Amino acid sequence: MISTLDELLAELGTGWWDVIHYVVAIFCLSLPASQALGGAFYAPAVDYTCVPTAPSAASETGAEGGGGGGGGPSSWRLKDPAPENSTALNRCSYLMENVQTGEVIEESCSEWLFDNSTFATTVTSEFQLTCDRAYLRATYQSIYMLGMFIGALISGFAADRMMDESPRWLAVTGRHERALEVLKKAARLNRTSLPGNEKVLAILRESKEEESVNPRQEKKGIKVMIQEQLASLSILLRTPKLRRTTLALYCSYVIVNMSYYGLSLSGGNLSNDPFVFMVLSGLMEVPAYSLTVPLVAHFGRRMPTLVSFALSGVALLAIAPTPPSHGWLVMTLAMVGKVCIASAYQILIFYSTELFPTEVRSRGVGTCFMISRLGSIVSPFINEILGSVYPWAPSAVFGATAFVAGLVMLMLPETMGVALPETVAELEARDMPSKKRSWLRIPTSEEKGGDKQQEVL
């Protein structure tokens, strides 16, 4: 006989209601991908050749020499003009020589010819983003990520109009009538039956509740919604255990997002063919996402996340000392790093939904994604600015920070086989693992069996 919320949710089974939510989620998540990774093709680093302009500044310099016999513009010529495919490639200045006095001055380039053999047209060539304007390429990519950061503040408002809310969350926050409607809809689509309405409402009311939310939420302006999102941060940092969980996840999300996008957008630095690099990088996510399912089912959440971060760190750090002439080895290490960081990202998302209590789960996971955009905002500058000075530096930074994220995982408890906390009070009342080296422990068969009963709804 059904008497608890977990039993009620288990009774729904799996059917069309789950499939519809799954398809909608896939569609929504697929849309930003081309935009987020498009920067590698919209604003890549392109070879260029300086186009010397009329020597007006040079002639003025000669004229001001007083007795130097500078003469007019015809008195100046390019010093050692270089033919095509020479060392003049990718220069930001050129030398002018006065034919009468022999004076040599350096002029800054103001116009360039770009190599369009790989890309027909780009933002780089269209707006001359090179030399002292090269940082704008990273800015172009970073602005999109900044938009995602800002959009995350109001994404929850839009999400509520696209999909049904979680019945568990509705029950915990006191919206029992709305939870009943969602459960009845799910039962109808899944072709299953539930107890009578009064019985279901009684079960929903018995679920623990710390805050009450008006089922008829008033329409709010964007300013109010942003203020509420920012206020939610204080709730996540108010109590000790929730604060530790929140800060550990914030750190991990920033690092995994920085490494994931930084590596995905570094095709121009790590490969001679950015198109092949992007295709292979995308293919690497297939095994990364497929392998996470059996990994978390047999080894829990924390250990696979930690190992994925560590292996990614090893692969990316190994790129730094690898000679550029060994292109196949650089590509192999980059793809290994991509598999591991994508696996870590996938498991971390699943892991975080089990770490946050139900009443703050949407806030916790939502703010994790919002904070993670700080990492993707920084990653283009690591690739473009730091990488232009020290080519080995981006992979070293991404690899080192991946190790840091792995160490942060030690602060979090294993959630496999543990009932999801409903409220913050329930989370704070739980005992945290105290055994030394508990992070090495593999979940027991009893815990694995208990894990099958968990429903993240």
C-alpha positions as a Markdown table, in Angstrom:
| # | Residue | x | y | z |
|---|---|---|---|---|
| 1 | Met | 0.0 | 0.0 | 0.0 |
| 2 | Ile | 1.3 | 3.4 | -1.0 |
| 3 | Ser | 2.0 | 5.6 | 2.1 |
| 4 | Thr | 5.0 | 7.8 | 1.3 |
| 5 | Leu | 6.0 | 10.3 | -1.4 |
| 6 | Asp | 8.8 | 8.0 | -2.6 |
| 7 | Glu | 6.4 | 5.1 | -3.1 |
| 8 | Leu | 4.0 | 7.4 | -4.9 |
| 9 | Leu | 6.6 | 8.6 | -7.3 |
| 10 | Ala | 7.8 | 5.0 | -7.9 |
| 11 | Glu | 4.3 | 4.0 | -8.7 |
| 12 | Leu | 4.4 | 6.4 | -11.7 |
| 13 | Gly | 7.0 | 4.2 | -13.4 |
| 14 | Thr | 8.5 | 5.3 | -16.7 |
| 15 | Gly | 6.5 | 6.2 | -19.8 |
| 16 | Trp | 5.5 | 9.0 | -22.2 |
| 17 | Trp | 5.6 | 11.7 | -19.5 |
| 18 | Asp | 9.3 | 11.0 | -19.0 |
| 19 | Val | 9.9 | 10.7 | -22.7 |
| 20 | Ile | 8.3 | 14.1 | -23.4 |
| 21 | His | 10.4 | 15.8 | -20.7 |
| 22 | Tyr | 13.5 | 14.1 | -22.0 |
| 23 | Val | 12.9 | 15.2 | -25.6 |
| 24 | Val | 12.2 | 18.8 | -24.6 |
| 25 | Ala | 15.3 | 18.9 | -22.4 |
| 26 | Ile | 17.4 | 17.6 | -25.3 |
| 27 | Phe | 16.0 | 20.2 | -27.7 |
| 28 | Cys | 16.6 | 23.1 | -25.3 |
| 29 | Leu | 20.1 | 22.0 | -24.5 |
| 30 | Ser | 21.1 | 21.5 | -28.1 |
| 31 | Leu | 20.3 | 25.1 | -29.1 |
| 32 | Pro | 23.1 | 26.9 | -27.3 |
| 33 | Ala | 25.8 | 24.4 | -28.4 |
| 34 | Ser | 26.4 | 25.9 | -31.9 |
| 35 | Gln | 26.5 | 29.4 | -30.4 |
| 36 | Ala | 28.7 | 28.6 | -27.5 |
| 37 | Leu | 31.3 | 26.8 | -29.6 |
| 38 | Gly | 30.9 | 28.9 | -32.7 |
| 39 | Gly | 33.5 | 31.4 | -31.6 |
| 40 | Ala | 36.2 | 28.9 | -32.8 |
| 41 | Phe | 35.0 | 29.6 | -36.3 |
| 42 | Tyr | 33.5 | 33.1 | -36.1 |
| 43 | Ala | 36.6 | 34.7 | -34.6 |
| 44 | Pro | 39.6 | 32.4 | -35.0 |
| 45 | Ala | 43.3 | 33.4 | -35.1 |
| 46 | Val | 44.0 | 33.9 | -38.9 |
| 47 | Asp | 47.4 | 34.4 | -40.5 |
| 48 | Tyr | 47.8 | 38.0 | -41.9 |
| 49 | Thr | 50.2 | 40.2 | -43.8 |
| 50 | Cys | 50.8 | 43.8 | -43.0 |
| 51 | Val | 49.8 | 46.3 | -45.8 |
| 52 | Pro | 52.1 | 49.3 | -45.6 |
| 53 | Thr | 50.2 | 52.6 | -45.9 |
| 54 | Ala | 51.3 | 55.9 | -47.4 |
| 55 | Pro | 54.4 | 57.1 | -45.5 |
| 56 | Ser | 52.8 | 60.4 | -44.3 |
| 57 | Ala | 54.0 | 60.0 | -40.7 |
| 58 | Ala | 57.4 | 59.0 | -42.0 |
| 59 | Ser | 57.7 | 62.0 | -44.3 |
| 60 | Glu | 56.8 | 64.3 | -41.4 |
| 61 | Thr | 59.5 | 62.7 | -39.2 |
| 62 | Gly | 62.0 | 63.3 | -42.0 |
| 63 | Ala | 60.9 | 66.9 | -42.5 |
| 64 | Glu | 61.2 | 67.6 | -38.8 |
| 65 | Gly | 64.7 | 66.4 | -38.9 |
| 66 | Gly | 65.8 | 69.9 | -39.9 |
| 67 | Gly | 68.6 | 69.6 | -42.4 |
| 68 | Gly | 68.1 | 65.9 | -42.8 |
| 69 | Gly | 66.8 | 66.3 | -46.3 |
| 70 | Gly | 63.8 | 64.2 | -45.6 |
| 71 | Gly | 61.9 | 65.5 | -48.6 |
| 72 | Gly | 58.4 | 64.2 | -49.4 |
| 73 | Pro | 56.8 | 60.7 | -49.2 |
| 74 | Ser | 58.8 | 59.7 | -52.3 |
| 75 | Ser | 61.9 | 59.9 | -50.2 |
| 76 | Trp | 60.8 | 56.9 | -48.1 |
| 77 | Arg | 60.7 | 53.3 | -49.1 |
| 78 | Leu | 60.1 | 49.9 | -47.4 |
| 79 | Lys | 63.3 | 48.5 | -46.0 |
| 80 | Asp | 63.9 | 45.0 | -47.3 |
| 81 | Pro | 60.4 | 44.4 | -48.6 |
| 82 | Ala | 59.7 | 40.7 | -48.0 |
| 83 | Pro | 58.0 | 38.5 | -50.6 |
| 84 | Glu | 55.0 | 36.4 | -49.8 |
| 85 | Asn | 55.2 | 33.4 | -47.5 |
| 86 | Ser | 58.2 | 35.0 | -45.8 |
| 87 | Thr | 58.9 | 36.1 | -42.2 |
| 88 | Ala | 56.8 | 39.2 | -42.8 |
| 89 | Leu | 53.8 | 37.0 | -42.0 |
| 90 | Asn | 51.9 | 38.0 | -38.8 |
| 91 | Arg | 53.9 | 41.2 | -38.3 |
| 92 | Cys | 52.3 | 44.2 | -36.6 |
| 93 | Ser | 54.8 | 46.8 | -37.9 |
| 94 | Tyr | 57.1 | 47.5 | -40.8 |
| 95 | Leu | 60.4 | 49.5 | -41.4 |
| 96 | Met | 60.6 | 52.6 | -43.6 |
| 97 | Glu | 64.0 | 53.8 | -44.8 |
| 98 | Asn | 64.8 | 57.4 | -46.0 |
| 99 | Val | 66.6 | 57.0 | -49.3 |
| 100 | Gln | 68.4 | 60.3 | -48.8 |
| 101 | Thr | 69.6 | 60.1 | -45.2 |
| 102 | Gly | 69.5 | 56.4 | -44.6 |
| 103 | Glu | 67.3 | 57.0 | -41.5 |
| 104 | Val | 65.1 | 53.9 | -40.6 |
| 105 | Ile | 61.9 | 54.2 | -38.6 |
| 106 | Glu | 59.3 | 51.6 | -37.5 |
| 107 | Glu | 55.7 | 52.2 | -38.5 |
| 108 | Ser | 52.7 | 50.4 | -36.9 |
| 109 | Cys | 50.4 | 48.5 | -39.3 |
| 110 | Ser | 46.9 | 49.8 | -39.6 |
| 111 | Glu | 45.7 | 47.5 | -42.4 |
| 112 | Trp | 46.2 | 43.8 | -43.1 |
| 113 | Leu | 45.5 | 41.2 | -45.7 |
| 114 | Phe | 44.2 | 38.0 | -44.1 |
| 115 | Asp | 44.6 | 34.4 | -45.3 |
| 116 | Asn | 41.2 | 33.2 | -46.4 |
| 117 | Ser | 42.3 | 29.7 | -47.4 |
| 118 | Thr | 40.7 | 28.1 | -44.3 |
| 119 | Phe | 37.9 | 30.6 | -43.5 |
| 120 | Ala | 36.3 | 32.6 | -46.3 |
| 121 | Thr | 35.2 | 35.4 | -43.9 |
| 122 | Thr | 35.4 | 35.9 | -40.2 |
| 123 | Val | 34.9 | 38.5 | -37.5 |
| 124 | Thr | 38.7 | 38.6 | -37.3 |
| 125 | Ser | 39.2 | 39.7 | -40.9 |
| 126 | Glu | 36.0 | 41.8 | -41.1 |
| 127 | Phe | 37.0 | 44.0 | -38.1 |
| 128 | Gln | 40.8 | 43.6 | -38.4 |
| 129 | Leu | 41.1 | 41.9 | -34.9 |
| 130 | Thr | 44.8 | 41.4 | -34.8 |
| 131 | Cys | 47.9 | 42.9 | -33.2 |
| 132 | Asp | 46.8 | 45.5 | -30.6 |
| 133 | Arg | 43.2 | 44.5 | -31.3 |
| 134 | Ala | 43.7 | 40.8 | -30.9 |
| 135 | Tyr | 42.2 | 40.8 | -27.4 |
| 136 | Leu | 38.8 | 41.6 | -29.0 |
| 137 | Arg | 38.7 | 38.1 | -30.4 |
| 138 | Ala | 38.6 | 36.7 | -26.9 |
| 139 | Thr | 36.2 | 39.4 | -25.9 |
| 140 | Tyr | 33.8 | 38.4 | -28.7 |
| 141 | Gln | 33.7 | 34.8 | -27.4 |
| 142 | Ser | 33.5 | 35.9 | -23.8 |
| 143 | Ile | 30.6 | 38.3 | -24.4 |
| 144 | Tyr | 28.3 | 35.3 | -25.3 |
| 145 | Met | 29.3 | 33.5 | -22.1 |
| 146 | Leu | 28.5 | 36.7 | -20.2 |
| 147 | Gly | 25.1 | 36.7 | -21.8 |
| 148 | Met | 24.5 | 33.2 | -20.6 |
| 149 | Phe | 25.6 | 34.3 | -17.1 |
| 150 | Ile | 23.0 | 37.1 | -17.1 |
| 151 | Gly | 20.4 | 34.9 | -18.7 |
| 152 | Ala | 20.8 | 32.3 | -15.9 |
| 153 | Leu | 19.4 | 34.9 | -13.5 |
| 154 | Ile | 16.0 | 34.7 | -15.2 |
| 155 | Ser | 16.1 | 31.2 | -16.8 |
| 156 | Gly | 14.1 | 29.7 | -14.0 |
| 157 | Phe | 11.2 | 32.0 | -14.9 |
| 158 | Ala | 11.2 | 30.8 | -18.5 |
| 159 | Ala | 11.7 | 27.2 | -17.5 |
| 160 | Asp | 8.5 | 27.1 | -15.4 |
| 161 | Arg | 6.5 | 27.9 | -18.6 |
| 162 | Met | 8.1 | 25.1 | -20.7 |
| 163 | Met | 7.8 | 22.0 | -18.5 |
| 164 | Asp | 6.0 | 20.6 | -15.5 |
| 165 | Glu | 7.5 | 21.4 | -12.1 |
| 166 | Ser | 8.9 | 18.5 | -10.0 |
| 167 | Pro | 6.1 | 16.9 | -8.0 |
| 168 | Arg | 8.6 | 16.4 | -5.1 |
| 169 | Trp | 9.5 | 20.1 | -5.1 |
| 170 | Leu | 5.9 | 21.2 | -5.3 |
| 171 | Ala | 5.1 | 18.9 | -2.3 |
| 172 | Val | 8.0 | 20.2 | -0.2 |
| 173 | Thr | 7.1 | 23.8 | -0.9 |
| 174 | Gly | 3.5 | 23.4 | 0.0 |
| 175 | Arg | 1.9 | 23.5 | -3.5 |
| 176 | His | -0.1 | 20.3 | -3.0 |
| 177 | Glu | -2.9 | 21.0 | -5.5 |
| 178 | Arg | -0.4 | 21.7 | -8.3 |
| 179 | Ala | 1.6 | 18.6 | -7.4 |
| 180 | Leu | -1.6 | 16.6 | -7.6 |
| 181 | Glu | -2.3 | 17.9 | -11.1 |
| 182 | Val | 1.2 | 17.1 | -12.3 |
| 183 | Leu | 1.0 | 13.6 | -10.8 |
| 184 | Lys | -2.4 | 12.9 | -12.5 |
| 185 | Lys | -1.0 | 14.1 | -15.8 |
| 186 | Ala | 2.1 | 11.9 | -15.4 |
| 187 | Ala | -0.1 | 8.9 | -14.5 |
| 188 | Arg | -2.3 | 9.4 | -17.5 |
| 189 | Leu | 0.6 | 9.6 | -19.9 |
| 190 | Asn | 2.4 | 6.7 | -18.3 |
| 191 | Arg | -0.8 | 4.6 | -18.4 |
| 192 | Thr | -0.7 | 3.9 | -14.7 |
| 193 | Ser | -3.1 | 4.6 | -11.8 |
| 194 | Leu | -2.7 | 6.4 | -8.5 |
| 195 | Pro | -4.8 | 6.3 | -5.3 |
| 196 | Gly | -7.7 | 8.7 | -5.0 |
| 197 | Asn | -7.2 | 12.4 | -4.9 |
| 198 | Glu | -7.7 | 12.7 | -1.1 |
| 199 | Lys | -5.2 | 9.9 | -0.5 |
| 200 | Val | -2.6 | 11.5 | -2.7 |
| 201 | Leu | -3.1 | 14.9 | -1.1 |
| 202 | Ala | -2.7 | 13.4 | 2.3 |
| 203 | Ile | 0.6 | 11.8 | 1.3 |
| 204 | Leu | 1.8 | 15.1 | -0.2 |
| 205 | Arg | 0.9 | 17.1 | 3.0 |
| 206 | Glu | 2.8 | 14.6 | 5.1 |
| 207 | Ser | 6.1 | 15.5 | 3.3 |
| 208 | Lys | 8.3 | 17.7 | 5.3 |
| 209 | Glu | 7.9 | 21.4 | 4.7 |
| 210 | Glu | 9.8 | 24.5 | 5.9 |
| 211 | Glu | 8.5 | 27.2 | 3.6 |
| 212 | Ser | 5.1 | 27.9 | 2.1 |
| 213 | Val | 4.8 | 29.1 | -1.5 |
| 214 | Asn | 1.6 | 30.6 | -2.8 |
| 215 | Pro | 0.3 | 28.4 | -5.6 |
| 216 | Arg | -0.9 | 31.4 | -7.5 |
| 217 | Gln | 2.4 | 33.2 | -7.9 |
| 218 | Glu | 2.1 | 36.8 | -8.9 |
| 219 | Lys | 3.7 | 38.0 | -12.0 |
| 220 | Lys | 7.1 | 39.5 | -11.3 |
| 221 | Gly | 9.3 | 41.9 | -13.2 |
| 222 | Ile | 12.8 | 41.0 | -14.3 |
| 223 | Lys | 14.3 | 43.2 | -11.6 |
| 224 | Val | 12.4 | 41.4 | -8.8 |
| 225 | Met | 13.3 | 38.0 | -10.2 |
| 226 | Ile | 17.0 | 38.9 | -10.3 |
| 227 | Gln | 16.8 | 40.2 | -6.8 |
| 228 | Glu | 15.2 | 36.9 | -5.7 |
| 229 | Gln | 17.9 | 34.9 | -7.4 |
| 230 | Leu | 20.7 | 36.9 | -5.7 |
| 231 | Ala | 18.8 | 36.5 | -2.4 |
| 232 | Ser | 18.8 | 32.7 | -2.9 |
| 233 | Leu | 22.6 | 32.7 | -2.6 |
| 234 | Ser | 22.3 | 33.8 | 1.1 |
| 235 | Ile | 20.0 | 30.8 | 1.7 |
| 236 | Leu | 22.5 | 28.4 | 0.2 |
| 237 | Leu | 25.3 | 29.8 | 2.4 |
| 238 | Arg | 23.3 | 30.1 | 5.7 |
| 239 | Thr | 24.0 | 26.7 | 7.3 |
| 240 | Pro | 27.3 | 24.9 | 7.7 |
| 241 | Lys | 26.8 | 21.7 | 5.7 |
| 242 | Leu | 24.8 | 23.4 | 2.9 |
| 243 | Arg | 27.4 | 26.1 | 2.8 |
| 244 | Arg | 30.3 | 23.6 | 2.4 |
| 245 | Thr | 28.3 | 21.8 | -0.3 |
| 246 | Thr | 27.5 | 25.0 | -2.2 |
| 247 | Leu | 31.0 | 26.5 | -2.1 |
| 248 | Ala | 32.6 | 23.1 | -3.2 |
| 249 | Leu | 30.2 | 22.8 | -6.1 |
| 250 | Tyr | 30.6 | 26.4 | -7.1 |
| 251 | Cys | 34.4 | 25.9 | -7.3 |
| 252 | Ser | 34.0 | 22.7 | -9.3 |
| 253 | Tyr | 31.5 | 24.1 | -11.7 |
| 254 | Val | 33.7 | 27.1 | -12.5 |
| 255 | Ile | 36.7 | 24.9 | -13.1 |
| 256 | Val | 34.9 | 22.3 | -15.2 |
| 257 | Asn | 33.2 | 24.9 | -17.3 |
| 258 | Met | 36.5 | 26.8 | -17.9 |
| 259 | Ser | 38.3 | 23.6 | -18.9 |
| 260 | Tyr | 35.5 | 22.2 | -21.0 |
| 261 | Tyr | 35.0 | 25.4 | -23.1 |
| 262 | Gly | 38.7 | 26.3 | -23.1 |
| 263 | Leu | 39.6 | 22.9 | -24.5 |
| 264 | Ser | 36.7 | 22.9 | -27.0 |
| 265 | Leu | 37.7 | 26.3 | -28.3 |
| 266 | Ser | 41.4 | 25.6 | -28.6 |
| 267 | Gly | 41.3 | 23.8 | -31.9 |
| 268 | Gly | 43.3 | 26.6 | -33.6 |
| 269 | Asn | 46.1 | 26.2 | -31.0 |
| 270 | Leu | 46.2 | 22.4 | -30.8 |
| 271 | Ser | 45.5 | 21.4 | -34.4 |
| 272 | Asn | 46.2 | 22.5 | -37.9 |
| 273 | Asp | 42.6 | 21.8 | -38.9 |
| 274 | Pro | 40.1 | 23.3 | -36.5 |
| 275 | Phe | 37.2 | 21.6 | -38.2 |
| 276 | Val | 38.6 | 18.1 | -37.6 |
| 277 | Phe | 39.4 | 19.1 | -34.0 |
| 278 | Met | 35.9 | 20.2 | -33.4 |
| 279 | Val | 34.4 | 17.1 | -34.9 |
| 280 | Leu | 36.6 | 14.8 | -32.9 |
| 281 | Ser | 36.0 | 16.9 | -29.8 |
| 282 | Gly | 32.2 | 16.4 | -30.3 |
| 283 | Leu | 32.6 | 12.6 | -30.9 |
| 284 | Met | 34.6 | 12.3 | -27.6 |
| 285 | Glu | 31.5 | 13.3 | -25.7 |
| 286 | Val | 29.6 | 10.2 | -26.9 |
| 287 | Pro | 31.7 | 7.8 | -24.9 |
| 288 | Ala | 32.1 | 10.4 | -22.1 |
| 289 | Tyr | 28.3 | 10.5 | -21.6 |
| 290 | Ser | 27.7 | 6.8 | -22.2 |
| 291 | Leu | 30.3 | 5.6 | -19.8 |
| 292 | Thr | 29.1 | 7.7 | -16.9 |
| 293 | Val | 25.9 | 5.7 | -16.5 |
| 294 | Pro | 27.6 | 2.4 | -15.5 |
| 295 | Leu | 30.3 | 4.3 | -13.6 |
| 296 | Val | 28.0 | 6.1 | -11.2 |
| 297 | Ala | 25.9 | 2.9 | -10.9 |
| 298 | His | 28.8 | 0.8 | -9.7 |
| 299 | Phe | 31.2 | 3.2 | -8.1 |
| 300 | Gly | 29.0 | 6.0 | -6.8 |
| 301 | Arg | 29.2 | 9.7 | -7.6 |
| 302 | Arg | 32.3 | 11.1 | -5.9 |
| 303 | Met | 34.9 | 8.6 | -7.0 |
| 304 | Pro | 34.2 | 8.8 | -10.7 |
| 305 | Thr | 34.1 | 12.6 | -10.6 |
| 306 | Leu | 37.4 | 12.8 | -8.8 |
| 307 | Val | 39.1 | 10.3 | -11.1 |
| 308 | Ser | 37.7 | 12.0 | -14.2 |
| 309 | Phe | 39.1 | 15.4 | -13.0 |
| 310 | Ala | 42.5 | 13.8 | -12.2 |
| 311 | Leu | 42.8 | 12.0 | -15.6 |
| 312 | Ser | 41.9 | 15.1 | -17.4 |
| 313 | Gly | 44.5 | 17.0 | -15.5 |
| 314 | Val | 47.2 | 14.5 | -16.4 |
| 315 | Ala | 46.3 | 14.5 | -20.1 |
| 316 | Leu | 46.2 | 18.3 | -20.3 |
| 317 | Leu | 49.4 | 18.9 | -18.4 |
| 318 | Ala | 51.1 | 16.4 | -20.6 |
| 319 | Ile | 50.3 | 18.6 | -23.6 |
| 320 | Ala | 52.5 | 21.4 | -22.3 |
| 321 | Pro | 55.9 | 19.7 | -22.7 |
| 322 | Thr | 54.9 | 17.9 | -26.0 |
| 323 | Pro | 56.8 | 19.3 | -29.0 |
| 324 | Pro | 54.4 | 20.9 | -31.6 |
| 325 | Ser | 55.9 | 18.7 | -34.2 |
| 326 | His | 54.2 | 15.7 | -32.6 |
| 327 | Gly | 50.8 | 16.8 | -33.7 |
| 328 | Trp | 49.2 | 13.3 | -33.4 |
| 329 | Leu | 50.3 | 13.1 | -29.7 |
| 330 | Val | 49.0 | 16.5 | -28.9 |
| 331 | Met | 45.7 | 15.6 | -30.6 |
| 332 | Thr | 45.5 | 12.3 | -28.7 |
| 333 | Leu | 46.2 | 14.0 | -25.3 |
| 334 | Ala | 43.6 | 16.7 | -26.1 |
| 335 | Met | 40.9 | 14.1 | -26.9 |
| 336 | Val | 41.7 | 12.1 | -23.7 |
| 337 | Gly | 41.4 | 15.3 | -21.8 |
| 338 | Lys | 38.1 | 16.1 | -23.5 |
| 339 | Val | 36.6 | 12.7 | -22.7 |
| 340 | Cys | 37.6 | 13.0 | -19.0 |
| 341 | Ile | 36.5 | 16.6 | -18.5 |
| 342 | Ala | 33.1 | 15.9 | -20.3 |
| 343 | Ser | 32.6 | 12.9 | -18.1 |
| 344 | Ala | 33.4 | 15.0 | -15.0 |
| 345 | Tyr | 30.9 | 17.6 | -16.1 |
| 346 | Gln | 28.1 | 15.1 | -16.7 |
| 347 | Ile | 28.6 | 13.3 | -13.4 |
| 348 | Leu | 28.9 | 16.6 | -11.5 |
| 349 | Ile | 25.5 | 17.7 | -12.8 |
| 350 | Phe | 23.9 | 14.5 | -11.6 |
| 351 | Tyr | 25.8 | 14.6 | -8.4 |
| 352 | Ser | 24.8 | 18.1 | -7.5 |
| 353 | Thr | 21.1 | 17.3 | -7.9 |
| 354 | Glu | 21.5 | 14.7 | -5.1 |
| 355 | Leu | 23.6 | 16.9 | -2.8 |
| 356 | Phe | 21.1 | 19.8 | -2.5 |
| 357 | Pro | 17.9 | 19.3 | -0.4 |
| 358 | Thr | 14.7 | 19.3 | -2.4 |
| 359 | Glu | 13.5 | 22.6 | -1.1 |
| 360 | Val | 16.6 | 24.4 | -2.5 |
| 361 | Arg | 17.6 | 22.0 | -5.2 |
| 362 | Ser | 16.4 | 24.2 | -8.1 |
| 363 | Arg | 18.1 | 27.2 | -6.6 |
| 364 | Gly | 21.3 | 25.3 | -5.8 |
| 365 | Val | 21.7 | 23.7 | -9.3 |
| 366 | Gly | 20.5 | 26.9 | -11.0 |
| 367 | Thr | 23.1 | 29.1 | -9.2 |
| 368 | Cys | 25.8 | 26.4 | -9.9 |
| 369 | Phe | 25.2 | 26.8 | -13.6 |
| 370 | Met | 25.1 | 30.6 | -13.3 |
| 371 | Ile | 28.4 | 30.7 | -11.4 |
| 372 | Ser | 30.0 | 28.2 | -13.8 |
| 373 | Arg | 29.7 | 30.8 | -16.6 |
| 374 | Leu | 32.5 | 32.7 | -14.9 |
| 375 | Gly | 34.8 | 29.9 | -16.0 |
| 376 | Ser | 33.6 | 30.1 | -19.6 |
| 377 | Ile | 33.9 | 33.9 | -19.6 |
| 378 | Val | 37.6 | 33.6 | -18.6 |
| 379 | Ser | 38.6 | 30.6 | -20.9 |
| 380 | Pro | 38.8 | 32.6 | -24.2 |
| 381 | Phe | 41.3 | 35.0 | -22.6 |
| 382 | Ile | 43.4 | 32.1 | -21.4 |
| 383 | Asn | 43.5 | 30.7 | -24.9 |
| 384 | Glu | 44.0 | 33.9 | -26.8 |
| 385 | Ile | 46.0 | 36.2 | -24.5 |
| 386 | Leu | 48.0 | 33.8 | -22.4 |
| 387 | Gly | 48.4 | 31.3 | -25.2 |
| 388 | Ser | 49.8 | 33.9 | -27.6 |
| 389 | Val | 52.7 | 34.5 | -25.2 |
| 390 | Tyr | 53.2 | 31.0 | -23.8 |
| 391 | Pro | 51.6 | 28.4 | -26.2 |
| 392 | Trp | 51.9 | 25.7 | -23.5 |
| 393 | Ala | 50.2 | 27.8 | -20.8 |
| 394 | Pro | 46.4 | 27.2 | -21.6 |
| 395 | Ser | 46.7 | 23.4 | -21.3 |
| 396 | Ala | 48.8 | 23.8 | -18.2 |
| 397 | Val | 46.2 | 26.0 | -16.6 |
| 398 | Phe | 43.3 | 23.8 | -17.5 |
| 399 | Gly | 45.1 | 20.7 | -16.3 |
| 400 | Ala | 46.2 | 22.2 | -13.0 |
| 401 | Thr | 42.8 | 23.5 | -12.2 |
| 402 | Ala | 41.3 | 20.1 | -13.0 |
| 403 | Phe | 43.4 | 18.6 | -10.2 |
| 404 | Val | 42.1 | 21.3 | -7.9 |
| 405 | Ala | 38.5 | 20.4 | -8.7 |
| 406 | Gly | 39.3 | 16.8 | -8.0 |
| 407 | Leu | 40.6 | 17.7 | -4.6 |
| 408 | Val | 37.5 | 19.7 | -3.9 |
| 409 | Met | 35.4 | 16.5 | -4.4 |
| 410 | Leu | 36.9 | 15.2 | -1.1 |
| 411 | Met | 34.8 | 17.8 | 0.7 |
| 412 | Leu | 31.6 | 16.2 | -0.5 |
| 413 | Pro | 29.8 | 13.1 | 0.8 |
| 414 | Glu | 28.9 | 10.1 | -1.3 |
| 415 | Thr | 25.2 | 10.1 | -2.2 |
| 416 | Met | 24.8 | 6.6 | -3.7 |
| 417 | Gly | 22.2 | 4.6 | -1.8 |
| 418 | Val | 21.4 | 7.6 | 0.4 |
| 419 | Ala | 17.8 | 9.0 | 0.5 |
| 420 | Leu | 17.6 | 12.5 | -1.0 |
| 421 | Pro | 17.3 | 15.1 | 1.7 |
| 422 | Glu | 14.0 | 16.9 | 1.6 |
| 423 | Thr | 14.8 | 20.0 | 3.6 |
| 424 | Val | 17.9 | 22.0 | 4.8 |
| 425 | Ala | 17.2 | 20.9 | 8.3 |
| 426 | Glu | 17.3 | 17.2 | 7.3 |
| 427 | Leu | 20.6 | 17.8 | 5.5 |
| 428 | Glu | 22.2 | 19.5 | 8.6 |
| 429 | Ala | 21.0 | 16.7 | 10.9 |
| 430 | Arg | 22.9 | 14.1 | 8.8 |
| 431 | Asp | 26.3 | 12.8 | 9.9 |
| 432 | Met | 29.0 | 13.5 | 7.4 |
| 433 | Pro | 31.6 | 10.7 | 6.6 |
| 434 | Ser | 34.3 | 10.7 | 9.2 |
| 435 | Lys | 36.4 | 7.7 | 8.3 |
| 436 | Lys | 39.9 | 8.4 | 7.0 |
| 437 | Arg | 40.3 | 7.7 | 3.3 |
| 438 | Ser | 36.5 | 7.3 | 3.0 |
| 439 | Trp | 36.9 | 8.7 | -0.5 |
| 440 | Leu | 38.5 | 5.5 | -1.5 |
| 441 | Arg | 35.6 | 3.4 | -0.4 |
| 442 | Ile | 33.5 | 1.7 | -3.1 |
| 443 | Pro | 29.8 | 1.6 | -2.3 |
| 444 | Thr | 28.5 | -1.7 | -1.0 |
| 445 | Ser | 25.9 | -3.8 | -2.7 |
| 446 | Glu | 23.3 | -2.7 | -0.2 |
| 447 | Glu | 24.0 | 0.9 | -1.1 |
| 448 | Lys | 23.8 | 0.1 | -4.8 |
| 449 | Gly | 20.4 | -1.6 | -4.2 |
| 450 | Gly | 19.1 | 1.4 | -2.3 |
| 451 | Asp | 20.2 | 3.7 | -5.1 |
| 452 | Lys | 17.7 | 2.1 | -7.4 |
| 453 | Gln | 14.9 | 3.4 | -5.3 |
| 454 | Gln | 16.0 | 7.1 | -5.6 |
| 455 | Glu | 13.9 | 9.2 | -7.9 |
| 456 | Val | 15.1 | 12.7 | -8.8 |
| 457 | Leu | 11.8 | 14.3 | -9.6 |
